[in-house]
Amino acid sequence: MSTGPTRRAVVATGFAAASTALLGGCAMGGMGDGKAHDIAGQGGKLTGRITVWSWDVATQAMKRIARGFEQHHPGTTVDVVDIGYDNVYDKITVGLRGGTGLADVLTIEGDHMPRYIGNFPSGFYDLTSLGGRYGGDFDRAAWRTVTGPGGKAYALPWDIGPCALYYRTDHFSTAGVDPTSLLTWDDYVKAGIRIKKATGCKLLIQDSTDTGILPMLLQQQGQSYFKGGRVAVDTPEAVQALTLMKNLGDAGLVAYEKGWDGLVTGTKEGKASTTPTAAWWTGTLTSEMPELKGKFGVIPLPGFTADGIRTSNIGGSTLCVPAQSKNPRVAWAFIEYLLTGKANQVSMLEHEGLFPAYLPALDDPYLTRPQDYFSGDRTLETFARLARNIPPVESNKDDAKASDIMTSAVTAVMLRGQDPRRALNSAAEQLARATGRERAA
């Protein structure tokens, strides 16, 4: 059974730069007034056709569940189109700029949604009066990604990527390391040195051309690249995170592999003993590495302190209604049907591996079932527990610029030995100049 949308959440960071040119410096309104009452104020029977854009297993989930929606609302048709991931944000940005050509429902990843809200403030229906009442039912971190100025809701969260530490049980056993003893990241580094000495394997795999685990470590501490609208890449939390990464590199515990394929191949070949990542990684393990069944376990992430937060988030997506939708009432009704029902959410976890942002679904007995791949451990239950503690962090229209600059900072530290504090100070200066934002105190 898959518990993750394969590669789509991981490759997102790789395409951030591609969308920067389109999104950067284009703070325009888009077409349509985006008023939620235009939907809420319309009465009568739901009828007509809508088109939904998505990709990968998300389209499979919506096609399957759309049949139930159409039966529940005779006279409606839901056309789910897999437009592929590689060009999705180019298409959405061009459509928002031109005011035409978009579907009635768009899938937008959670870390991209704030950029679109900031750059196209009138490009989406304000769903506050319709969807705001569901705010308390969704993961706090995911809900923050769909809200704009004044707390207005422009989308509903769909899936999330609560993080934990996947580890090779055989490597830990050979080294005599008890995984439950990894309470802090300092414990993690010490264990890595011991495991490498016993097995010859490094601790984790990282791509040398991106920010690696830095965003995960920042969110674990309750921040992102910005704080209160100000540049926050050189805060004590950021220094602590990048210093940890440098310590891992200096100790020879990082295996550098290129991209998603390098991560999968390196894991398959046993080059690393752990993978600190999200719940959807389980789907990759079960589908790409069935021969390693019984050799993985899952524990909460180490914390920066023994009593600190033990999780974070990577990936996840949202559904929204662009202001140019020709049938916004049916579009909203479909989103509501898909995302605010416990049965549908659990069904998408079971069949497509989409881990719910909808909190009531996390109480379903399905999540307590033992998983054969993990030697009968209840790993979904672990992720469900962690999901309730993901820290919400700030995102905005300048995230793509920040990601580019921070990639250079991480590279300078990890590959060229630069001091983390110095590298982050330089990054903060660059980001402040590039965005016109002040630096956080």
C-alpha positions as CSV (number, residue, x, y, z in Angstrom):
1,M,0.0,0.0,0.0
2,S,1.3,3.4,-1.0
3,T,1.3,6.2,1.5
4,G,2.7,9.0,-0.7
5,P,2.4,10.7,-4.1
6,T,5.7,9.3,-5.3
7,R,8.0,12.1,-6.6
8,R,5.6,15.0,-7.0
9,A,6.2,16.6,-3.6
10,V,10.0,16.2,-3.8
11,V,10.6,17.6,-7.3
12,A,8.6,20.7,-6.4
13,T,11.7,22.5,-5.1
14,G,13.5,21.7,-8.4
15,F,11.0,23.7,-10.4
16,A,10.9,26.7,-8.1
17,A,13.5,28.5,-10.2
18,A,11.5,27.9,-13.3
19,S,8.5,29.7,-12.0
20,T,10.5,32.5,-10.5
21,A,10.8,34.3,-13.8
22,L,7.1,34.2,-14.4
23,L,6.0,35.0,-10.8
24,G,8.8,37.5,-9.9
25,G,7.9,41.1,-10.1
26,C,4.4,40.5,-11.5
27,A,2.1,41.6,-8.6
28,M,-1.0,42.0,-10.7
29,G,-4.5,41.3,-9.9
30,G,-5.5,38.9,-12.7
31,M,-9.0,38.8,-14.0
32,G,-12.3,38.6,-12.0
33,D,-13.2,40.3,-8.7
34,G,-12.7,37.1,-6.7
35,K,-15.8,37.7,-4.4
36,A,-16.9,34.7,-2.5
37,H,-20.5,35.9,-2.4
38,D,-20.7,35.4,-6.2
39,I,-20.7,31.7,-5.4
40,A,-22.5,31.7,-2.1
41,G,-25.3,34.0,-3.3
42,Q,-26.3,31.7,-6.2
43,G,-29.1,29.3,-5.5
44,G,-30.8,26.5,-7.3
45,K,-29.7,23.1,-8.4
46,L,-26.1,22.4,-9.2
47,T,-25.7,21.7,-13.0
48,G,-23.1,21.9,-15.7
49,R,-19.5,20.8,-16.4
50,I,-16.3,21.7,-14.7
51,T,-12.7,21.0,-15.6
52,V,-10.1,20.2,-13.0
53,W,-6.3,20.4,-13.5
54,S,-4.0,18.2,-11.6
55,W,-1.3,15.6,-12.1
56,D,0.0,12.1,-11.1
57,V,-2.0,10.2,-8.4
58,A,-4.0,13.3,-7.5
59,T,-5.8,13.0,-10.9
60,Q,-6.5,9.3,-10.2
61,A,-8.0,10.1,-6.8
62,M,-10.3,12.9,-8.2
63,K,-11.4,10.8,-11.2
64,R,-12.4,8.0,-8.9
65,I,-14.3,10.2,-6.4
66,A,-15.8,12.5,-9.1
67,R,-18.1,9.6,-10.0
68,G,-19.7,9.8,-6.5
69,F,-20.1,13.6,-6.8
70,E,-21.8,13.3,-10.2
71,Q,-24.2,10.7,-8.7
72,H,-24.9,13.0,-5.7
73,H,-25.5,15.9,-8.1
74,P,-27.2,14.7,-11.2
75,G,-26.6,17.0,-14.1
76,T,-23.0,17.8,-13.2
77,T,-19.9,16.5,-15.0
78,V,-16.4,16.7,-13.6
79,D,-13.6,16.5,-16.2
80,V,-10.3,15.8,-14.4
81,V,-7.3,16.5,-16.6
82,D,-3.7,15.3,-15.9
83,I,-1.7,18.3,-17.3
84,G,1.6,16.9,-16.0
85,Y,3.9,18.5,-13.4
86,D,6.7,19.9,-15.5
87,N,4.8,22.8,-17.0
88,V,1.9,23.2,-14.6
89,Y,3.0,26.5,-13.0
90,D,3.9,28.0,-16.3
91,K,0.4,27.3,-17.5
92,I,-1.2,28.6,-14.3
93,T,0.8,31.8,-14.3
94,V,0.2,32.5,-18.0
95,G,-3.6,31.9,-17.5
96,L,-3.7,34.2,-14.5
97,R,-1.8,36.9,-16.3
98,G,-4.0,36.7,-19.4
99,G,-7.3,36.2,-17.6
100,T,-8.3,33.2,-19.7
101,G,-7.5,29.5,-20.3
102,L,-7.6,28.1,-16.8
103,A,-9.7,25.2,-15.5
104,D,-12.5,25.7,-13.0
105,V,-10.5,24.0,-10.2
106,L,-6.7,24.2,-9.9
107,T,-4.3,22.0,-7.9
108,I,-1.6,24.2,-6.4
109,E,1.1,23.0,-4.0
110,G,0.9,24.5,-0.6
111,D,4.3,26.3,-0.8
112,H,3.2,27.8,-4.2
113,M,-0.2,29.1,-3.1
114,P,1.0,32.1,-1.1
115,R,3.1,33.2,-4.1
116,Y,0.0,33.2,-6.3
117,I,-2.1,34.9,-3.7
118,G,0.5,37.6,-3.4
119,N,1.1,38.1,-7.1
120,F,-2.5,37.7,-8.2
121,P,-4.7,39.0,-5.3
122,S,-7.8,39.0,-7.5
123,G,-7.1,35.9,-9.5
124,F,-8.9,33.6,-7.2
125,Y,-12.3,33.4,-5.6
126,D,-12.2,34.5,-1.9
127,L,-13.7,31.3,-0.3
128,T,-13.8,32.7,3.2
129,S,-17.6,32.8,3.6
130,L,-17.9,29.2,2.2
131,G,-14.8,27.5,3.4
132,G,-13.7,29.5,6.4
133,R,-15.8,27.5,8.8
134,Y,-13.6,24.5,8.0
135,G,-10.4,26.2,9.2
136,G,-10.3,24.4,12.5
137,D,-10.7,21.0,10.8
138,F,-7.4,21.3,8.9
139,D,-3.8,21.1,9.9
140,R,-2.7,24.5,11.1
141,A,0.4,24.7,8.9
142,A,-1.6,23.7,5.8
143,W,-4.4,26.2,6.6
144,R,-1.8,29.0,6.7
145,T,-0.8,28.3,3.2
146,V,-4.3,29.0,1.8
147,T,-5.0,32.2,3.8
148,G,-4.0,35.6,2.6
149,P,-4.2,39.2,4.1
150,G,-6.9,39.6,6.7
151,G,-7.2,35.8,7.1
152,K,-9.1,35.3,3.9
153,A,-9.2,31.8,2.6
154,Y,-8.5,31.3,-1.1
155,A,-8.3,27.5,-1.2
156,L,-8.7,24.4,0.9
157,P,-5.8,22.2,1.9
158,W,-5.7,18.7,0.4
159,D,-2.7,16.6,1.4
160,I,0.3,17.3,3.6
161,G,3.7,15.8,4.2
162,P,4.3,15.3,8.0
163,C,8.0,14.4,8.5
164,A,9.7,11.7,10.4
165,L,13.0,9.8,10.3
166,Y,13.0,6.6,8.2
167,Y,15.9,4.4,9.3
168,R,17.5,1.1,8.2
169,T,16.9,-1.3,11.0
170,D,19.7,-3.6,9.9
171,H,22.3,-0.8,9.9
172,F,21.2,0.4,13.4
173,S,21.3,-3.1,14.7
174,T,24.8,-3.8,13.3
175,A,26.1,-0.6,15.0
176,G,24.2,-1.3,18.2
177,V,22.3,2.0,18.0
178,D,18.8,2.2,19.6
179,P,16.7,4.4,17.3
180,T,14.6,5.6,20.2
181,S,17.7,7.2,21.7
182,L,17.8,9.8,18.9
183,L,16.0,12.5,20.8
184,T,18.1,15.4,19.5
185,W,20.0,16.2,16.3
186,D,23.2,16.0,18.3
187,D,22.2,12.4,19.1
188,Y,21.7,11.9,15.4
189,V,25.1,13.1,14.4
190,K,26.8,10.9,17.1
191,A,24.8,7.9,16.0
192,G,25.8,8.6,12.4
193,I,29.4,8.5,13.2
194,R,29.0,5.2,15.0
195,I,26.9,3.7,12.2
196,K,29.4,4.7,9.6
197,K,32.2,3.1,11.5
198,A,30.3,-0.1,11.9
199,T,28.7,-0.3,8.4
200,G,30.6,2.1,6.1
201,C,27.3,3.7,5.2
202,K,26.7,7.4,5.5
203,L,23.7,8.9,7.3
204,L,21.7,10.7,4.7
205,I,21.5,11.5,1.0
206,Q,21.5,15.1,-0.2
207,D,21.4,16.8,-3.6
208,S,24.3,19.3,-3.8
209,T,22.2,21.6,-6.1
210,D,19.4,22.5,-3.7
211,T,18.7,23.5,-0.1
212,G,18.5,19.9,1.2
213,I,16.9,19.5,4.6
214,L,17.2,23.3,5.5
215,P,13.6,24.2,4.9
216,M,12.5,21.2,6.9
217,L,14.8,22.2,9.8
218,L,13.6,25.8,9.7
219,Q,9.9,24.8,9.8
220,Q,10.6,22.4,12.7
221,Q,11.7,25.5,14.6
222,G,8.6,27.4,13.6
223,Q,10.0,29.7,10.9
224,S,10.6,29.9,7.1
225,Y,12.7,32.4,5.1
226,F,10.5,35.3,6.3
227,K,9.1,36.4,9.6
228,G,6.5,39.2,9.8
229,G,7.2,40.0,6.2
230,R,10.9,40.6,6.9
231,V,13.9,38.6,5.7
232,A,14.7,36.0,8.4
233,V,17.3,33.7,6.8
234,D,20.0,34.8,9.3
235,T,18.1,34.2,12.5
236,P,19.6,32.1,15.4
237,E,17.2,29.3,14.2
238,A,18.6,29.5,10.7
239,V,22.2,29.5,11.9
240,Q,21.4,26.5,14.1
241,A,19.9,24.6,11.2
242,L,22.7,25.2,8.7
243,T,25.3,24.6,11.4
244,L,23.8,21.1,11.9
245,M,24.0,20.5,8.2
246,K,27.7,21.6,8.1
247,N,28.4,19.3,11.1
248,L,26.9,16.3,9.2
249,G,29.0,17.2,6.1
250,D,32.2,17.7,8.1
251,A,31.7,14.3,9.7
252,G,31.5,12.6,6.3
253,L,27.9,11.6,6.9
254,V,26.3,13.1,3.7
255,A,26.2,11.1,0.5
256,Y,25.7,13.5,-2.4
257,E,23.5,12.2,-5.2
258,K,21.8,14.1,-8.0
259,G,18.1,14.7,-7.9
260,W,15.2,12.4,-7.2
261,D,16.7,9.5,-9.1
262,G,19.9,9.7,-7.1
263,L,17.9,9.7,-3.9
264,V,15.9,6.6,-4.9
265,T,18.9,4.7,-6.3
266,G,21.2,5.6,-3.3
267,T,18.5,4.5,-0.9
268,K,18.0,1.3,-2.8
269,E,21.7,0.6,-2.8
270,G,21.9,1.2,1.0
271,K,24.3,4.2,0.7
272,A,22.5,6.0,3.6
273,S,21.1,4.7,6.9
274,T,18.4,7.3,7.3
275,T,16.1,9.5,5.3
276,P,14.5,12.5,7.2
277,T,11.5,13.2,5.0
278,A,7.7,13.1,4.7
279,A,5.0,10.4,4.9
280,W,4.8,10.0,1.2
281,W,8.3,8.5,1.1
282,T,6.6,5.2,2.2
283,G,5.0,5.0,-1.2
284,T,8.3,5.2,-2.9
285,L,9.8,2.5,-0.6
286,T,6.9,0.1,-1.2
287,S,6.7,0.6,-4.9
288,E,10.4,1.1,-5.8
289,M,12.1,-1.1,-3.2
290,P,9.9,-4.1,-2.4
291,E,12.9,-6.2,-1.8
292,L,13.8,-4.1,1.2
293,K,10.6,-5.0,3.1
294,G,11.3,-5.4,6.8
295,K,14.5,-3.3,6.7
296,F,13.0,0.1,7.5
297,G,11.5,1.7,10.6
298,V,10.0,5.1,11.3
299,I,10.5,7.3,14.4
300,P,9.9,11.0,15.0
301,L,12.5,13.5,13.8
302,P,15.2,14.3,16.3
303,G,14.5,17.7,17.9
304,F,16.8,20.6,18.4
305,T,16.2,20.0,22.1
306,A,15.0,16.8,23.8
307,D,11.6,18.3,24.5
308,G,11.4,20.2,21.1
309,I,9.1,19.7,18.1
310,R,9.8,16.3,16.5
311,T,8.3,16.9,13.1
312,S,8.0,19.3,10.1
313,N,6.4,19.3,6.7
314,I,7.5,18.7,3.1
315,G,5.1,18.9,0.3
316,G,1.3,18.9,0.2
317,S,-1.2,20.6,-2.1
318,T,-4.4,22.7,-2.2
319,L,-7.5,23.1,-4.4
320,C,-8.7,26.6,-5.5
321,V,-11.2,28.2,-7.8
322,P,-9.7,30.8,-10.2
323,A,-11.8,33.9,-10.7
324,Q,-12.2,33.1,-14.4
325,S,-14.1,29.9,-13.6
326,K,-17.2,29.5,-15.8
327,N,-19.0,27.4,-13.1
328,P,-17.7,28.4,-9.7
329,R,-20.6,27.0,-7.8
330,V,-20.0,23.5,-9.0
331,A,-16.2,24.0,-8.7
332,W,-16.6,24.9,-5.0
333,A,-19.1,22.1,-4.4
334,F,-16.7,19.5,-5.8
335,I,-13.8,20.8,-3.6
336,E,-16.0,20.7,-0.6
337,Y,-17.2,17.2,-1.4
338,L,-13.7,15.9,-2.0
339,L,-11.9,17.5,1.0
340,T,-14.3,17.9,3.9
341,G,-15.5,14.3,4.2
342,K,-13.7,11.8,6.3
343,A,-14.6,8.9,4.1
344,N,-13.2,10.4,1.0
345,Q,-10.0,11.5,2.7
346,V,-9.3,8.1,4.2
347,S,-10.1,6.5,0.8
348,M,-7.5,8.7,-0.9
349,L,-4.9,7.8,1.7
350,E,-5.7,4.1,1.3
351,H,-5.8,4.1,-2.6
352,E,-3.6,6.9,-3.7
353,G,-1.4,7.5,-0.6
354,L,-2.5,11.2,-0.1
355,F,-1.9,11.9,3.5
356,P,-4.9,14.1,4.7
357,A,-4.6,17.7,5.9
358,Y,-8.2,17.1,7.1
359,L,-7.7,16.3,10.8
360,P,-10.9,14.3,11.4
361,A,-9.6,11.7,9.0
362,L,-6.6,11.1,11.2
363,D,-8.8,9.4,13.8
364,D,-10.0,6.7,11.4
365,P,-9.1,3.1,12.5
366,Y,-7.4,2.6,9.1
367,L,-4.4,4.6,10.3
368,T,-3.8,2.2,13.2
369,R,-3.4,-0.8,11.1
370,P,0.0,-2.6,11.1
371,Q,2.0,-2.2,7.9
372,D,3.8,-5.4,6.6
373,Y,6.5,-3.4,4.9
374,F,7.6,-2.0,8.3
375,S,7.5,-5.4,10.1
376,G,4.0,-4.7,11.4
377,D,4.8,-1.3,12.9
378,R,1.9,1.2,12.8
379,T,3.7,3.9,10.8
380,L,0.6,5.7,9.7
381,E,-0.4,6.2,13.3
382,T,3.1,7.7,13.9
383,F,2.6,10.2,11.1
384,A,-1.0,11.0,12.2
385,R,0.3,11.8,15.7
386,L,3.1,14.0,14.3
387,A,0.8,15.8,11.8
388,R,-1.1,17.5,14.6
389,N,2.1,19.3,15.7
390,I,3.5,20.6,12.4
391,P,4.5,24.3,13.1
392,P,2.7,26.8,10.8
393,V,5.2,29.1,9.0
394,E,5.0,32.2,6.8
395,S,5.1,32.0,3.1
396,N,4.8,34.8,0.5
397,K,5.3,35.8,-3.1
398,D,9.1,36.0,-2.7
399,D,9.7,32.4,-1.6
400,A,11.1,31.4,-5.0
401,K,13.7,34.2,-4.9
402,A,14.6,33.1,-1.3
403,S,15.0,29.5,-2.4
404,D,17.4,30.4,-5.1
405,I,19.6,32.5,-2.8
406,M,19.5,30.0,0.0
407,T,20.6,27.2,-2.4
408,S,23.8,29.2,-3.0
409,A,24.3,29.7,0.8
410,V,23.9,25.9,1.5
411,T,26.3,25.1,-1.3
412,A,28.9,27.6,0.0
413,V,28.7,26.0,3.5
414,M,28.4,22.3,2.6
415,L,30.8,22.2,-0.4
416,R,33.2,25.1,0.2
417,G,33.4,25.1,4.0
418,Q,32.1,28.7,4.5
419,D,31.0,29.6,8.0
420,P,27.2,29.2,8.3
421,R,26.7,32.6,10.1
422,R,28.7,34.4,7.4
423,A,26.9,32.7,4.6
424,L,23.5,33.4,6.0
425,N,24.3,37.0,6.7
426,S,25.3,37.4,3.0
427,A,22.1,35.6,1.9
428,A,20.0,38.0,4.0
429,E,21.6,41.0,2.4
430,Q,21.0,39.6,-1.1
431,L,17.4,38.7,-0.3
432,A,16.7,42.1,1.2
433,R,18.0,43.8,-1.9
434,A,16.2,41.4,-4.3
435,T,12.8,41.9,-2.5
436,G,13.0,45.4,-1.0
437,R,12.1,43.9,2.4
438,E,13.7,44.8,5.7
439,R,15.7,42.2,7.6
440,A,14.3,40.8,10.8
441,A,15.9,42.0,13.9
